[in-house]
Amino acid sequence: MAEFTARGVIDADHPALPGHFPGQPVVPGVVLLDFTLRALDDALGERVRVTAVPAVKFLSPLLPGEAFTVTLQVDAAGRSARFSARTPAAELAQGRLEFAPDAADEA
């Protein structure tokens, strides 16, 4: 099993934030998942496509501009990864992704 870590910040001007929630913006979970997938691409050195998300729990909100870390543990077969996202103060999310090479990259 290989482990990778990525650090990130979702800026307050991110296009997904307006309306989520007006006056008290919170980073949508899908934005955190997108960051996690891009971190997986970087860690593996190739684009992958998610084939399943068998488990995900969002545990705490992420605020715009707040620094966070995503840790990925990729299985030996290279087809699934456990992940956790956290700030220094709280665990944000945890789950598992199943993936395959991106077919567009194989052409």
Number of C-alpha atoms within 10 A of each C-alpha: 10 12 13 15 16 17 15 16 15 18 14 16 10 12 8 14 20 15 11 12 11 9 8 11 17 18 22 16 16 10 14 21 19 11 18 24 20 16 20 26 16 14 17 14 9 12 19 21 15 14 13 12 13 9 11 16 12 15 13 13 17 25 18 18 14 14 15 21 18 23 20 27 18 22 14 10 8 15 15 20 22 17 23 20 25 20 17 9 7 13 17 20 20 19 17 19 23 19 19 14 16 14 10 9 9 7 5
